[in-house]
Amino acid sequence: MSLPSLVELSAFEASNYIKNIYTIFNNEVANGKLTFLDLPIKCPWHPSHDNKHFCFWHLISEKHETNCEEDRVPDMERCKRIRWIRFVVEHANNKDLIWCWEKSVKTKRGRNSHIHLYLHKEKYLVILRKKSNRLELVTTFIVNNHKRREREYEKENDPR
């Protein structure tokens, strides 16, 4: 089982890179009819960013010094892995490939339950927010502290 290829900047004109990975995101993720735990995975739009899904911006960018949404900056490593989101979700039931755990997270609006899907060999994490009748894509990133994720995985419950 091989991962989808990375979407390299060199494959597109630099000025169109974000537009092209957004098209991939729309086709494969937002409109891709993804499900996990028999729940549809939705991609929050509001508040939109640059006329694109709000969650898309979180998928491809990282915090900047100000910690404001408007100041997030694109992360090329996240951008290149846009096709991995679908792969991780579609293979999430493979416990050898994807580690999965549920975690309660404190937010501005109270507590949320997040499901972490971790492609551990690549140190790539997909986070989904659990709602009553759906899951929402929150973000993805490459994990810097692999040992911490290993401890989380061992400590938390696997919802599969």
C-alpha positions as CSV (number, residue, x, y, z in Angstrom):
1,M,0.0,0.0,0.0
2,S,1.7,3.2,-1.1
3,L,1.0,6.8,-0.2
4,P,-0.3,9.2,-2.8
5,S,2.5,11.2,-4.3
6,L,3.4,14.6,-2.8
7,V,2.0,17.6,-4.6
8,E,5.2,19.6,-5.2
9,L,5.3,23.3,-5.9
10,S,7.4,22.7,-8.9
11,A,4.5,20.9,-10.6
12,F,2.6,24.3,-10.9
13,E,3.3,27.9,-11.4
14,A,4.1,29.3,-7.9
15,S,1.2,31.8,-8.1
16,N,-1.3,29.0,-8.7
17,Y,0.0,26.4,-6.2
18,I,-2.6,27.2,-3.4
19,K,-5.4,27.3,-6.0
20,N,-4.3,23.9,-7.3
21,I,-4.1,22.2,-4.0
22,Y,-7.4,23.7,-3.0
23,T,-8.9,22.1,-6.1
24,I,-7.4,18.7,-5.0
25,F,-8.8,19.3,-1.5
26,N,-12.3,20.0,-2.9
27,N,-12.3,17.0,-5.2
28,E,-10.8,14.5,-2.8
29,V,-11.8,15.7,0.6
30,A,-14.5,18.3,0.8
31,N,-16.6,16.7,-1.9
32,G,-15.0,13.2,-1.6
33,K,-17.8,11.7,0.5
34,L,-15.4,10.5,3.2
35,T,-16.7,8.7,6.2
36,F,-15.2,7.3,9.4
37,L,-17.0,5.4,12.2
38,D,-20.1,5.4,10.0
39,L,-20.2,9.2,10.1
40,P,-19.7,11.6,7.2
41,I,-16.7,13.8,7.4
42,K,-17.5,17.5,6.7
43,C,-15.2,20.4,6.0
44,P,-16.2,23.6,7.8
45,W,-16.5,26.6,5.5
46,H,-17.4,29.4,8.0
47,P,-15.7,31.6,8.6
48,S,-14.2,31.3,5.1
49,H,-10.6,32.4,4.4
50,D,-9.8,33.9,1.0
51,N,-13.1,32.4,-0.3
52,K,-11.9,28.9,0.6
53,H,-13.0,26.5,3.3
54,F,-11.9,27.6,6.8
55,C,-10.5,24.1,7.5
56,F,-8.5,24.1,4.3
57,W,-6.5,27.1,5.7
58,H,-5.8,25.1,8.9
59,L,-4.7,22.1,6.8
60,I,-2.1,24.0,4.9
61,S,-0.9,26.7,7.3
62,E,0.7,27.1,10.7
63,K,0.5,29.7,13.5
64,H,2.6,32.8,13.2
65,E,3.9,35.0,16.0
66,T,0.6,36.8,16.6
67,N,-1.5,33.6,16.8
68,C,-4.2,35.3,14.7
69,E,-6.0,33.4,12.0
70,E,-5.3,36.1,9.5
71,D,-1.5,35.8,10.2
72,R,-1.2,32.1,9.6
73,V,1.4,31.2,7.0
74,P,1.4,28.4,4.5
75,D,3.5,25.4,5.4
76,M,4.9,23.8,2.3
77,E,5.2,20.4,4.0
78,R,1.5,20.4,4.8
79,C,0.6,21.6,1.4
80,K,2.6,18.8,-0.3
81,R,0.6,16.2,1.7
82,I,-2.9,17.4,0.7
83,R,-3.6,14.0,-0.9
84,W,-2.6,12.1,2.2
85,I,-5.8,13.2,4.1
86,R,-8.0,11.0,2.0
87,F,-5.5,8.1,2.2
88,V,-5.4,8.3,6.1
89,V,-9.2,8.4,6.4
90,E,-9.7,5.5,3.9
91,H,-7.1,3.4,5.7
92,A,-8.0,4.4,9.2
93,N,-9.3,0.9,10.1
94,N,-5.9,-0.5,9.5
95,K,-4.5,-0.5,13.0
96,D,-1.0,-1.3,11.9
97,L,-0.9,1.7,9.6
98,I,-3.0,4.2,11.4
99,W,-3.0,4.8,15.1
100,C,-6.3,6.2,16.3
101,W,-7.4,7.7,19.6
102,E,-10.1,10.0,20.9
103,K,-9.2,13.0,23.1
104,S,-11.2,15.6,25.0
105,V,-9.9,19.0,24.1
106,K,-10.7,22.3,25.9
107,T,-11.7,25.1,23.5
108,K,-13.1,28.6,23.7
109,R,-16.6,27.2,23.5
110,G,-16.2,24.4,26.0
111,R,-14.9,20.8,25.5
112,N,-14.8,19.0,22.2
113,S,-14.0,15.4,21.4
114,H,-11.3,15.1,18.8
115,I,-10.3,11.9,17.0
116,H,-6.7,11.7,16.0
117,L,-5.7,9.6,13.0
118,Y,-2.0,9.2,13.0
119,L,0.0,7.8,10.1
120,H,2.8,7.0,12.5
121,K,5.5,5.9,10.1
122,E,5.2,9.2,8.3
123,K,4.5,11.2,11.5
124,Y,1.4,12.7,9.9
125,L,-1.7,13.5,11.9
126,V,-5.3,14.2,10.8
127,I,-7.6,15.6,13.5
128,L,-11.4,15.3,13.3
129,R,-13.9,16.9,15.6
130,K,-16.7,14.7,16.8
131,K,-20.2,16.0,16.4
132,S,-23.5,14.2,17.1
133,N,-24.2,13.3,13.5
134,R,-20.9,13.9,11.7
135,L,-17.1,14.4,12.0
136,E,-15.5,17.7,11.0
137,L,-12.0,18.0,9.6
138,V,-10.1,20.3,11.9
139,T,-6.4,20.2,10.8
140,T,-3.5,18.1,9.7
141,F,0.2,18.4,10.5
142,I,3.6,16.7,10.6
143,V,4.4,15.7,14.2
144,N,7.6,16.9,15.7
145,N,7.3,15.2,19.0
146,H,6.7,11.5,18.0
147,K,7.2,10.2,21.5
148,R,4.4,12.4,22.9
149,R,2.0,11.0,20.3
150,E,3.1,7.5,21.1
151,R,2.2,8.1,24.8
152,E,-1.2,9.7,23.8
153,Y,-2.0,6.7,21.7
154,E,-1.2,4.3,24.5
155,K,-3.1,6.3,27.0
156,E,-6.3,7.2,25.2
157,N,-9.2,5.1,23.9
158,D,-9.3,3.8,20.3
159,P,-12.9,4.6,19.1
160,R,-12.7,2.1,16.2
